[in-house]
Amino acid sequence: MASLQRDSATQQDFYFFDDSADPPAWCAASSSPARESHATTPTPRIHLISWNIDFQAPAEAERMTAALQYLGDLVSEHNRTHSSRTVILFQEMVSKDLELIQQTAWVQKDFYITDLQPSHWYGRYGTTTLIDRRLSVDRVFRVPYAESRMQRDVLCVDLDMPDPMRERSTVRVCNTHLESLASGTPRRPVQLKVASEFMHGAGPRARMDNKADNLRPNDQNTILVPVPHAAILAGDLNAFAPEDASIPQACRLKDAFLVLGGKEKTEEAITWGKQNPDWMTFPADRLDKVLFCGGVEVLSYRKIGEGLKARVSLYNSDDSDGDPDEYEDVWVTDHFGMVAEFRIFSGSDH
């Protein structure tokens, strides 16, 4: 992996499945002359799904396969009844997850993916985002957090959306997994602040360059990005400490759950702790959040994946006494997913 500027935007490609290739294959969207554009004049709405799929639980392939089947059904049902385009944010992906995503028929047919390999991650697991191919993608970039022992980052997708007041607007969708555990408590405010600077503007590096009257990137791997008209961030924010409650407001971000009348410390709020392993000792809480700013309003929010299990065979072909019909149902993941519907509007509350 190339040397990267921390707290700066590093552009990466995104990919589409070219079924006209011989053989059909995933191709870089920026370089393939065979790319068929699915982009249409979109509705000014985004259907956002965010889900952390536990990277360390057993039966990873069975669990991710069940998650993808479940999501495929959700997306199909949504498309039958709504015009908004779907963006799916995954956290705690591993290499096998990326393989399974690429092999999934509904993903191949209708979605871009930001990662085919874990080459843009900084640790054992990472984030990836799926984007409805009817949306117009301007760029994809990552910002690795300088203040992180767990090699976390924010993955951003810039969408080119219609705007009644001008020709087009940039809507930035950000996917992040903030620092975990008690040791991460002092780092999470710093990390979200960095992410929020890319939501409100062009990021801390561009701001420093601008002050120096120099708008060139500081490193050949980094890029300058535009100030977005609107921005949405979602993911596992590990918000279990009392100090975490005030971080979004300090970063001038609105919380979709709270804006729509949700209350903290209620059953409705909890996104983690109901399906976690027995050895986990943290209490159930709202670790996952959807935040936003700028020219966008949240229309709805709900949780998904509650009670979802995957069937795992216990049969071992090396065991002559084994029963081929023996199985166990396991939680797909320890987190509930989140779904939020947004409308992009003219003007900005930056």
N, C-alpha and C positions, 0 to 999 in steps of 0.2 A: 504494500500500500504506500502511496506517495505521502510525503510529509504534508501535514495539514495544519492550517492556522486554527487554533482554538478560538471559540466564540466568533468565528467568521464563516461565511457561506461558501461551501464547496459544492459546485454543481456536479450532478451525476445524470446519467441517461435514465430513460424509462423505456418500457418494452411493450410490444403488442404481439399477438399470435397471428402469424401470417399463414393462413391455411392454403394460400395459393402457391407457397414455396414447395419445392420438391427435395426432401420431404417437408411437410409443414413444420414450422419452427417459430420460436420466440425470437423477435428481431428488435434491434434498437430503433426506437421511433425516430430518432434524429438522422439516421444514416441509411435506412433502407428505401430504395426507390420503389419497392413493391408495396409500401405501406398504403393500405386502403383507409382513407379518412372516414371515420364514423361520426365526426363532429357535426352537430346540427345546431341551428339557432336554439339555444337552450332556454328553458324556463328559468327565471331568476331565483331558483330554489335549489337547495342542496340537502340531500338526505344522507346524514352522516351516521356511520356505525363505527364504534371503537370497542376493541376487545383484547384483553390480555389473556393469552393461552399459555398456561403454566409450562415453563420450559423444562422443569426438573422432575415432574411427575412421571411415573412409568407409562408404558403403552402410548408413546408419543404419536405414532402413526395412526393408531385407532382413534385417539382423541381428536387429532387435527382433522382426520377424515370426517368424523361426526360433526365437528364444528363447521366445516365447509358445506356439508350437506344441509345442515340447519340454516346457514346463511344463504345458500342458494335458494331455499324455499322462501325465506324472508324477502329476498330481492325480487324473486319472481312474483310474489304476491304484491309487493309494493309497485312494481311496474304495471301490474294489471289495473291498479286503482289510482295511481298518482303519476304526475308528469315530472316530478323532481328527479335529478340525477344522483346516483349513489356514489359515495366515497367511503371506503372501508379502511380503517386504521387498525393494524395489528401491532401488539407489543409482545416481547419475549419469544420472537421467532427464532428457530434454529434451522440449520441447513435442510433437514428433512421436511420441515414445514414449507420451505420455499419450493422444494421439489413437488410436494403434494398440491400446492396452489397452482403450479404450472401445469399439472396434469388434469386439473379440474375443468370439465367441459364448459360450465357456465362462465368461468373466468376467461378461458380461451376465447369464447365467443364475444364477450361484451366488455372486457376490462383491460386497462393497462396495469402493469405492475412495476413498481419502482426498483425491485431487486430480484435478480435471478440467482445470484450467489451472495454469500455474506461478505463480499470484498469491501463494502463500504461501512461495515460495522467495526467497532473498536474492541469488542469483547466476544464472549462465547455465544451471545444471543443479541438480537437487535430488533429494530422496527422495520415494517414494510407497509406500503399503502397501495390499495387498488383503486383505480379511477375509472368510472364509467366512460367508455370510448365516445359517447356522444358529447362529452365535455371537451373543450379546447384547452390543452395543457401548454403553458408558456415555458415552464422550467421546473426542474426538481433539484433541490439542494439540501444538504445537511449542514448543521452547525454543531460540531462537537463541543461539549461544555468544558471549559478550562478547569472549572471547579468540580471535578468528579473523580473519585477513586474507582468507580464502577463503570467507567468508560461509556457514559450516557451521552445522548445527543438529542436534537430535535430535527425531524425530517419534514421538510416543507414542500408543498406542491402549489405552484402558482397557476390559478385558473383564469382564463380570459373570459369574462362574463359580460352579458349585455347590461347597459346602463342607459336609462331614458334621458339623462342629462348630458351624456357624452357618448362617444361611439362605443368604447369598451372600458372595462374596469378590471383591475387585478384583485382577485379574491385568493387569499393565502390560507391553505389548510395545513395545519401543523400537527404532527404526530410525535408524542414524546413519552418517555418513561423516566421519571425523576428518581433521584438517588433513594435507595431503599434503607430500611432499618433505622434505628435510633442514631447510628453513626452518620446517617445522611441528613438528619434534621437541619443542621446549620447550612448544608449545601443546597437544599431544595429552593430556598428563597433566591439564592444567587442564580441557579439554573433557570427558574421560571422568569426571572427578570431579564436574562439574556434572550429567552424565547419571546418574551413580550416586546422587546425592542424590535424584533423582526416582525411582530404583529402590528405594532404602531407605526413602524418606519422601516428603514433599510438596515437596521442592526447597529450594534456598537462600533464595529470596525469602520463602517461607512461614515458614521457620525464623527469619529476621530479623524478620518481622512478629510472630511468636509471642513472641519475646524482648521486643518492644516492647509486648506485650499488645494487639496490634492485628491482627486476623485478616482485615482487608480487603485486597484487592489494591492495589498501589501505583499502578496505572494502569488506566484504563477498559478497555483491551484485554487485560489479564492476568486470570487466574483462579487460585483456589486449588484444588488437587486433593487427593484423599484419599491416605492412606498405603496403598500396595498390600500385599496379602497375599503376593504373589510378583511377580517382575519378570524379564523376559528381554530382553536387548539383543543385536542382531546387526548386522553391516554391515562395511564396509571401514574398518578401524581404522588402515590404513597403518602397520602394526607392523613396520617393517623395521630400525629402529635398535635397538642393544642395550638402550637405556634403556626401550624399549617393552615388553620382556618382563615387567617387574615392575609395570606400571601397573594391570592388573586386580586383582592381589592387594592393592595399596595402596588400591584403592577397595572392598575387601571383596567382590569378585565372583569367582565360580567360572567356570572355563573349561571348556566342554563337551568339547572335544577332549582336554584333559589329564585331566579327571575320568574319562573312559572309557579311560584308559591310553595316549593318544597321546603321542608323543615329538617334541620340537622338533627342527628341522634334519634331518628325515627326508622322504622322498618323500611319505609319507602326510600330512605336515603342510602341504606347499606349496599355497597357493591362488592365487598369482600368480607370473608369470615364465616359464611354459612356453609361453604363447601371446601374449606381448607383442610389440609392434613392434620391429624390429631396432634402431631408434635409442634404445630404452630401455636404459640401462646398469646399472640396479639388478639385483642377483642375485635369483634366485627365492627366495621366502620366504612365510611365513604372514601375509599382510597382513590377511586377513579372519578374524573370530572370532565365536563365539557365547558370551555370558556370561550369568550368571543369579545370583539371590539370593532368599532368602525361602523360602516354602513350595512349593518346586518341585524336582523331580529330573529329570536328563537320562537318557533311556533309550537313545538311539542318536544317532549323528552320522555323516554321510558327505558326501562331495563329489559334486557333479553338474556336468555341462557339460564334462567333460574331452574334448577333441578335437572338440567340436561346431562345425560350420561351416555357413555360409549360402551358397547359390548365388547369384551376382551376374552378371547379363548384362553382357557387354562390348560389346553391339551398340549402335551409334549410328546412328539413323535418318537423320542428316544425312550419313553417310559412305556413299557409293554403293558402295564396295568392302568394306563391313563384312559380317561373317558373322553372321546372326541366331542361329546355334547356338553362337556363341562365348561362353564364360562363365568365371568364376573362382570357386573356393571359398575363402571367407575365414573367419577365426575369428569366431564370434559376439561374443566379448568376450575381454578379456585376463585376466579373473578366472574362477576356478572358483566355482560356487555352493556353498552349504552347506545341508544338510537336517538338522534335529535334531528328535527326538521328546521331548516333556516330559510329565511327570505332575504335576498339582497335588495337593498333599496338605495335610491339616489341620496347624495349628501353623506356626511360623515360626522360622527361624534368624537373624532380623535381630539 
